[in-house]
Amino acid sequence: MCPEQRRPPGCKSATRGTLAPGAGRAKVRAVSKRERLERLSTPRGVIAALAVDQRRSLRRMIADAAGAPLEQISGQRLAAFKSAVTATLTPRASAVLLDPEYGLDAARRRAPGCGLLLAYEMDGYENPRPHRMLALLPRESVRRLKDRGADGIKILLSYTPHGDPAANDEKKALIERIGNECAAQALPFFLEPVGYDPGGLDPHGVEYARRKTEIVLRSMEEFARPEYGVDALKVEFPVNAAFVEGDSFHR
């Protein structure tokens, strides 16, 4: 800075200088994916998450327990159940997985220090669509879920390498798109591939059990590829213990 009395041409006075646009304002440091993963983890780096993002299946379980018709189980009842479970169990969890349809009140009742994962898919395990096609919640985006307080995004994807090639290609494109959304918002992307048999085999039967390991491993191999931008795979146990000789569940 030049002294006023011998300032060369072009050197501005310190008393008359102007601030650049935005200068003097506090800057908010962006939170990285790594930091958000740490919010979802224990100090030892383990993600010990409580999953309460069920919707259709939870409504059915509550109806069965209450001996009531399914249509009598309201959204308010689902929200109250999620809130009670979240408040009770999150002191022992590093994160809780909820849905933005019925779980936002529950998210506000989670224990201090408990991270928040929000589901982005419309359907859970009970997917009624042709080829079990992935559908996203129509009024949500990764940015909107981030604004709701999410530390990470979860997608449940019904997938089998033996599915219709065109349908599988569509699913892969959707996962790429979600991965790009998450990267833009610096939110970790959790993908849960759930296998099935396109021919309709009973997922609990012995015939599907013979195929399950290959379906799980090939799904992992596919979605671990970098173009999908997946940060964590939530993977099924690759065998059905009921058909493993020597296991306590063996029939």
N, C-alpha and C positions, 0 to 999 in steps of 0.2 A: 504494500500500500504506500503511495507516495505522499510525502509531507506536502501540505497545502501550498506553502510558500515557494516550493521549487518543483511543482508538479509538471512533468513533461506533457506535451500535447497528447490527448487521448486517455490520460490517466484521470479517473473520476475521483472526486472527493469522497471520503468515507462518510461524511455527514450528508451527502446528497445522493449517494448511490441508491438504487432500487432493488428490491428483492425479486428474484425470479418467481414466476407463478408457482404456488405451492410451497415455496420456501418458508420455513418456520413452522410448518404443520408437522405434527407428530406422524411418523410413518409406522404403519402396522406391518410387522414382519409376517410373511406368509408362513403357514404351518406346513411342514413337509409330510410326505406319506410316511416316512420313518417315524416321525413324532406322533402321528396319528396311530400307527401300529403300536407304539409304546403305550398310548392311552388305553388301548384295547387289551393289553397284556399285563401279566404279573411282573414284579421286579426281576424275576428269573427268565422273562421272555416267553412265558406260556400263555396262550390265549385260552382262558378258562371261562367260556361264554355260556350264558343262560339263554336258551332259545325259546322265545314266546311269540313267534311271528305266525303261528298257525291261525287259520281263519275258518275255512270250511270244516276241516277235521276237528277243530276245537269246538265249533258250534255243535257238531254231531256228538262229541263226547259229553258235552254239558247236557244236551238233550237226553242222551241215554241215561246219564246219572240221575237226572231229574225226573225221568219217566214222562217227558213232555214232548209234544210234536216239535220237529225241527224249526218250523216257522215261528214258534213262540219264543225262541231264543234270540233276543234282540241284540243289536250292535252295542247298546249300552251295557248289556250283561257281559258281553265279550270284553269290553273295555274295562269294566270293573274287575273281572277276573284277572286280566293282565296286570292291572295296577296292583292288586293285592299280591300276586305272585312276585312281581318285580320288587316291590317294597320289602317283601319278606326275604327274598333269596339273594338279591344283588350285593348285600354286604359280604357275601362269600364268593362273588364272581368278579372277574376282571372286566367283563363286558356283558351287555345284554343285547340280544337280537330281537327287534320288534318290527311291526309293520306300521306304516303311516295311516292306515285306515282306522284301526282300533287301538293303536299302541302309543299314541303321542302323550296322553295323560300319564300312562305308565312310565314313559321316558323321563318325565319330570319328577317321578317318584323314585328313581333309581338312587342307589347309595352314592355318596361323594366318592370320586375317584373311579367310578365304574364307567367304562366307555360305552358308546352307543353305536350299534350296527342297525341300519334300516334296510328292510327288504324292498326291492324295486319291482319284483314280478307280481303279476295279477293272481296267478294260480300257484298253489302249493303243490303238495304231493298228488292231489286229486285234480289232474288236468284233463278237462273234457274235450279239448280241441283236437281236430284231426292231426295226426302225427305228434300229438302232445306238444304242439307248437308253443314257443315262448311268447307271452304277451306281457307288456309292461303296464304298470298302473297309468291310466291315460292322462291324469292331471299332475303327474310327477316328472321330475328330471333329476339328474345327479346334482345339479346346482340347487334345486329346490330342497332336496333331501339334506344337502349340506347346510342350507339355511335353517333347517329344522333341528340342527345340532348333530347330524350324523358324523361319526369319526370314520365310518367305512360303509360300503354298499355291498349288499348280498343279493345274488341272483341264484335261484334254484332253476336248473335246466334239466328237463327230461331229455335224455340222450342215449342213443345206442349206435355204435358204429355199423350196425346191421339195418338201420332205418332207411327210409326212402332217401335216395341221394339228393334230390332237389330240396326236400324238407331239411335235411341235415345241413346243406349248404346255406339255407336261409338262417338256420340257428347259428351257424358259425359267423355269418355276417352280422347278426344282432349282437353277438358277444364281442366282436371287434368294435362295433359302434359304442357299446357300453364301456369297453375298456378305454376308448378315446375320451369319452365323457369324464370318466374317473381321472384320467391323466390330466385333463384340462383343469379339473378342480382339486388336484392333489389329494384325492381320496383313495384309500386302499380299496381294491376290488376283490371281493370274496366270491368265488364261484362254487356252487354245489351241484355237480353233475349227478343225476339220479338215473341209473340204468333201468331198462325195461326190455321186454321182448315184443317186437312189433307184431308177432303172430298171436299175442295174447296169452302167453304162458303165465301160470300162476307164479307171482314173484316169490312165494313162499314154498313152492314145490321143488321136487328133486330135479326136474328137467331144467328149470331155470338156474338152479344151484350149480349145475354142471357148466353153465355158460357165464355165470356171474363174474368170476375172476377175470376172464378175458375182457368182458365189457367194461369193468372198472378200470383195468390197467390201460386199455386202449383209449378210454376217455381221458384219463390222466395224461397220457402221452400227447394226445391231441391238444388239450387246452393249456398245457404247460408251454406251448410254443409262444414266442415273444410277440407275435402279431396280435394276440388277444389281450395283452396287458393285464393279465390276471396276477394278482399279488399273493393270493392264498387259495388253495383248493380245499374245499370241505368235502372229504372223500368218504364214500361208503366203506364199511368193512367188506373186504373183497371175497369173503366166503360166507356161506350160510352154515353156522356152527351146528345146526340141527342135523346136518348130514356129514359131519366130520367124525369119523370113528375115533373113540377114545375121549371125545369131548363130553362134558357133563350134560350137554344138550342133545347128544346123539340119540336118535330115535331107534 
